[in-house]
Amino acid sequence: MGFILIYTTHASQEEAQRISNVLLEKKQVACANIFPIQSAYWWHGAMEGGGEWVALLKTIPENWESVKGEIAQLHPYEVPCIIKIEVEANTEYEAWIRASVR
C-alpha cells in the first residue's frame, strides 16, 4: 500500500503547528510530528543558519498535490521546503493513515 511523508521546515514551533493544524482539520494529513532542528544553508549568496522547526506530515500519495499547494499558500517563507518521501510501514499503520484522511 504505502504512504508518503511530507517534510517541511518552519521558522517557529507556532508556525509549524498552525500549518499542521490546518492540514489536520481538513483531513489532508493523518498525523504531524513537529520537532526542532539546526539548519545551515545558502541564501542570497551568503551562508546562513539557525534554528528551525520541522513538520513531518503523514498522508496518502493521492493527497500530495493538495497538501503541497496548501503548504505553499500558507507558508511565509519565500521558498518553502516541501519534500515528498515515499515510505512503507506495517499494514495496520498504513490502514490507519488511509482511514484518517480524505
N, C-alpha and C positions, 0 to 999 in steps of 0.2 A: 504494500500500500504506500508507505512513505508519507512524509510531510516536509514542510520547509521551516527553517529558522530564518528570521529576518533580523540582521544585526544593524543597529543604528546607534550613533553617538549623539550626545546632548551636552549642553553647557552646564546643566544643573540637574539635580535629582528631581526637582519640581517639574521641570520641562519634560524630562523622560516620563515621569508619572502621568503628566497631563495628556501627552500624546498617546501613551499606552492606554489610559482610561477611555479615551475617545474610541480607539480601536476595539477595546473590550466591550464597551457599551453597544457598539454597532455589530458585535459578534463577528468581526472580521478576523480576530485572533482569539485563540483559546486561552493563552497564558502569556504573561510578560514577566521576565526576570530582569531586574534593574540592579546594577552594581557599579561602583566607582572604578575608574582606571586612570592611568597616566598616559598621555599621548605626546608624541613628537612627530612633527610633520612640516612640510614646506607649504608656505602660504604667501603669495605675492612676492616671491623671490627671496624670502627670508625663512630661516628655520625657526619654528615656533614650538611651544609645548605647554603642557599644563594639565590640570585635572579635568576630566570629563566624566560623564555617566553613560553607560551602555544600556540599551534596552535590547534584550534578546526575546523576540516575539515568535510564537509558535502558531502556525496555521497550515492550511491545505494549499497545494500548488495552485488551485483554481482561484485563490484569493490574492495571489502575488501582485497582479496589476493594480487592483483596487487598493490594497494596503500601501503599495509603493506610492501611488498617487495621493493618498490621504496623508501619508507622512510628508511628502514633498510640499503639499499645500499648507500643512500646519507648522512645519519646522522653520525656525527663524534663521538657520544657517543659510548663507548664500549658496553653498554647495554641500548639502547634507550627505552623509554617508548612509546609504541604504543598500545592504548586501543580502542577497538571497543565497542560502546554503541548503542544498537538498540532503535530507537525512532519513534514516530509518531507526525505529525503536521497537520495543516489544509490542506485540499485537494489541494488547489491552490499552496501552498508552496512545497508540495511533488511533484506535477506535474512539477514545475519549476526545482527542483533538477534533476528529471529524464530527463527532456528535455535538461539540461545543460551539461550532461556527456555522455560519450560513453560507 
